[in-house]
Amino acid sequence: MGKFDNMNLSGFGDVVIQVSGSLYVKTEVAMTQLVHELEKIGYDVKVPEGAPNNWFANLSDIRKGKCGSCGELISTAGIQCHGHECEKCGDVTFWQILDGTVVRFSFISRTEGDESGVVTLKMKAKHWDTDAGFVYFYPLTTSECQGAAGSAQNRCLFGNKDKWEWAQIDGEEFIKMRYTQPWDPTVCVFNPLEFIGPYGKTYNHTIVKVWDGIIYDEWSKDFPLPDTINLYGTWHKTRLQASSTVHRFILRAAGQTDDKGWHYQDGRPWFTEGHWHSMSQYIRHFTELNADAFDAAWPKFRKSGPGGIDDLARWCHADAEVREEPNIGNLLLGFSKIASFEPLEVGEVAAMQKAVDHEPTFDTFSQAMGYKGGWKHST
């Protein structure tokens, strides 16, 4: 079967099959041998709880921090905690909240049914006392309280007066709120959503991967091995027969969803040659479908997400049952295009209507847009 990244697995022949980023193992003996080989390379291999025929392999201790000041490799533990210091040179590796950082947040409600914390606030921070676990905010200015959004912020702030107090720094009044490091939702009074401005999340480090003495960027395509590998034992399973739902197993094996509603609906390409090759491998080794016929058919399949799923499903079975769930993403993208005066494709309009007609999806969208409690459909 050639090389899986930098691992020579040709000795296993057709007993170990690569499908996308996973390895499917046909015999228990081969699994034992494969686990042994992976452990020799440096993988930690475990059986997840409740999944006796699945294994999970990962390369441990390959991620390191690289200090932006001294360039030395350091531990990643706590490296993105505010004020964390490099273990080699002592310089700070990360700042999260400094004077001038604008924090967008919502208050945490601990009372069932209380919606007072739903409103999103934006407030400028003065100081984060990480030792004591408090953030000091500048009071909202008169201009910040104007308009509908400003009034809602002001009402929310003073409607949650029990969650903060006035405090002085150098004789100036600030709003003091509980915010610990690490963040603890049972103690902290607000849930941070975004840090904005020149001081928001300032990094003085990068994350890298180290293997065989060579340093790679965190997401480098040149890293010679997969960080993680799923191993599936298949010796206890029978080959899948043609059915109205077999396409779902084929898509999932290739790392794809079988839900048309998850995809873009405007016809843009999604499925690549690599996806179809992965599906072909799974079909050939783990189903009773004709893999040679599939290899001849897939080049004519549509490349879009919805189109590709439809074409695959109907190739697998004449009465295929294809999923198309309502998706909030179709509403967000659709309204974004409408606001930009971009035309909508027929599929986009249909997907938006499907999401509107599904009350839980539409209410989630409504609340995300700032309508407290959502919009209810009239009866």
N, C-alpha and C positions, 0 to 999 in steps of 0.2 A: 504493500500500500504506500510505499515511498516514505517521505518525511512529513511529520506533523510538526510544523515550524522547524525547530532545530533538533528534533528527536527522531532517530532512525528506528521506525517500527516495522520495517519490511519483513522482519523475521516472523511476524505474526500472520502474514498472508491475509486471507479473507476471514480470519477468526476475530480480528479487531478492525472495526470499520469506523472511519472518521466521517461524521456528518456535522457540518458546520463546525462549531467549537467543541464538540463532544466526541467521546469515543464509545462505541457500542461493542460489547464483548459477548461472543456467542457461547463460550464455554467457561465453566468455573475454574478449570485449570489455567486457562489463558488469563483470567482475571487475576489469579494469584501471582502469576508470572509478571503481568503488566504492573501491578501494584509494586512488586519488588523492584522492577526496573525504574519506575518513577521515583521511588524512595532513594535509589542510588543516585539519580540525577540531583535530588535535593528537594523533592516534593514531600509535603506532609499529606498523607492520604487517610481519610476518615470515612466512616459510614454514618451519614446523617441519621439522627434519631427518627425512628418510624419509617425508614426507607431501607430495608435490609438488602435489597438488590441494587442499590445505587451507591456509588462512591464519589467522594469529592476530593480533588487534589489541588493543593495550592502551594506556591513558592513562598515560604515564610521569610521574614526579615530581609526582603529585598528593597523595601521603600526606606529612603533616608531623606533627611532634610539637608539642604545646602545653604549655609548662612550667607546672606547677602553682603555682609561686612568682611568676614575673613575667608569665605569660600570653603570652609571646612565642612565635612560631612558630620551631621549630628542626628540625634534621635528625633523621631517625629512626635514623640509623646509630649503633648502640651504645646506643640510648636505654633498652633494657631489660637492660643489663649492670650488675651490682652496682656501685654507687658512681659511675656515669656522671654527669657534671656538665653542667648547662645551658650551652650555648655563649654565652648572653646574660648571665645573672646569676650563674652559677657554683654554683647550688644543685644538690644531688643529685636526679636524676630517678627513680632506682629503687634499692631495696634488696632483696636476695634472702635473704641469711642474716646475721642479727645475733644478738646475745646473747639466747637464749630461743627462737629458732626451732627447731621440731621438724622434722627432716628424715626422711622415710620413704624408704628406699633399699634396694637390693640390691647386693651386691658383684659386680664384673665378673670373670667367670672366663675365663682365657686358656688353660685346659687342657681339651682336648676330652674330653667325658664327665664333667667335674667338675661336680657339682651343689651344691657347698658354698655357692654364691652365690645359690641359688634362694630361700632364706628372706628375707622382708622384715624389715628392722630399722627401729625408730624411735628416734632419738637426738637429744638436745637439744644444739644448737650453742652454743659460747661465742664463737667469732670466726672470720671468714673472712679470711685473709691473701691477698688477691687478687694482690698483687705476687709473692709467693713461690709461690702456688698450693697452699695447704693450708687445710683446715678443721679447727678444734679442737673436739672434742666433749666434753661432760661424760661421765664414766664411768657405766655403767649402775648404778643404785642397787639395793640388795638387794630392794626391793619390785618393781622392774622385771624382775628375774630370776626372780620366783616364777610359778608356774602353768606350764601346758604352753607357752603362747606365749612367756612370759618365758624359760623354759629353752631353747627353740629359738633365741631371739635370742642368748642368752649363748653357746650352743654355736657358732652361726654366727660371732659376733664373734671368739671365740678360735680357731675353726677357720680363720679367715682372718688369723691373727696376722702373716703375712708382708706384709699390705697396710697396716699401720698401726704406729705406735710411740707410746710414752709421751713427753709433753713437758710442760714447766712454763710456766705463766703466773702471775707474781706469787707464786711458791712453791707453786702449786696444780697437781695432776696432771690432765692432759687427754689425750685420745686424738687423735692427729694423723694425718689422712688426706690423701692427694694429691687435689686437686680444682682444676683450672685454669679460667681464664676466658679465652677461650671454652672450653666443655666439650670435651675431647678424649678419646674412649674408649680411645685407645692409651696414654694417660698416667694418666688418672684411675682410681682404684681402686674407685669406686662409681658406680652409676647412680641419680640422684635421681628419685623417683617423685612426691613431694609435699612441699610446704613448708607447715607448719601453725603457727598461732599468731598473736599480735598483730604479730609482725615478719615473718612469712612473705610475701614478695613485696609489699612496700609501694611503691605507685606515687605519684610526684609529677609525673605528666604524663598527658595523654590523647593519643590518636591522632586526627587530623582529616584531612579531605580538602579541598583548596582548588581552586576552579575559577572563573575569571573574576573573581578578587578576593573571592569569597564563601567563607566558612569553613563547612563542614558537619561534623556528627558523623561518626565513622568509618562507621557503618552506617546513616546517614540515608537514608530513602526519598525524600527531596526532592532528592538529588543528581541533576542533570539528564541525566547520560549513564551508560551502562554502563561499568564499569571495564575490562572485557574483552569481546571479541566473537570467536566462532569463525566463520570464513567457509569455506563448503564449496563447491568447484567441482563442479557436477553435469553439465556438458555432455558429459562422457565416459561417463556412466552411462545405462543404459536404465531405464525406469520399472519398478518392482517388480510382479511378477505375484502373484496370489493363491497362497498356499502355506501349508504347516503351520507355517512359522516367520516369516512376514512381520510378524506382530504385534510381534516383537522389535525390528525396525527402527523401527516406528512409536513404540513406547514409548521407545526410546533417543533418538529425535529430540526427544521431549518432555521429555527429561532424567530419565526414569524407568527403573527396573530391570525386567527381564522375569522376575525370580525371585520367585515367590510366598513363598518361605521367608524372604526379607529383611524382609517386612512384619509388622506386628502381626497376630495371628491371632484377635483377639476381635471383629472386625466393625466396629471404629471407622472413621470416614470418613478417607479419604486423598486420593482423586482429586477434584479440583475442576473447576469449569467451565472454568477456564483450561487445565488439562491436556488436556481433551477438545478444546478449540478448537485447541490446538497440534497434536494428533494429526490433527484434521480438515484443517488446512493441509497437513500432510505427505502425507496420503492423497490430497488433491485434486491436488497438484502433482507428486508423485513416485511414485505407484502407479497401477495399473490398477483399483483398487477403486472402488466407487461412493461418492463423498464425500457426495452428497446423501442416500443411504440411511444412511450413517453418522451424519450430523447428525440424522436422524430417530430413529436407534436409541439413541445414547449416553445421552440423558436417562433411559432405563430401565435402564441398566447400574448394577450395584452400585457404591457409592462406596468400599468397603473395598479395601485393596491386593490381597489374594488374589482377592476377588470381581470387582473391576474388571478384573484381568488375565485371569481366566477368561472373562468376558463379551466382552471385546475379542477375545481369541484365537479364540473360537468364532464370533464375527461374521465374522472374517477368513477362516476356513477350518473346515470341519466336522471335519477330522481334525487340529486344531491340536496341536502338541507344546508343552506348557507346562512350564516349569522350576519345580521346587520343591526347592531345595537345603537340606540340614541347616544350621541356623544357631544359633550359641551364644547369640545374643540371646534366642531363644525359651526356652532353658533358664533364663537369668538372670531374665527377666521372670516366667516361670512359677513358679520357686521363690520369687521375691520375693512373688508373690501368695499362694502357699501359706503362707508364713511370716506373712502378714498376714491369714490366714483369709478371703481373697477367693476367690470361686468361679471356676473355670476354664471357658472355653467349650470346646466339642468340638474346634474347630480348634486351640486352644492345646494341648490334651492330645495331639492327633495330631502337632503340630509338635515338642513336647517328646520324644515317643517316637521320632520320626525322628532327632532330634539324639542321643539316647541310643544308638540303634542304629548310629550312624555313629561308629566308634571314634576317628578323629582329632579330630572335633568334641568328643566326650565327654571325651577325654583332655585337650584344651585347657581345657575347662571345669573339669575336676578339678584341674589344675595351678593355674588361676586361683584356685581355692578353697583352695589351700594344700597339696594332696596331691602331694608330690614324686614325679615320675615318672608321675603319672596313675593312673587306675583302669583295669585291663585287664579285658576281657570274659572270662568263663570259657568254656572250650571243652568 
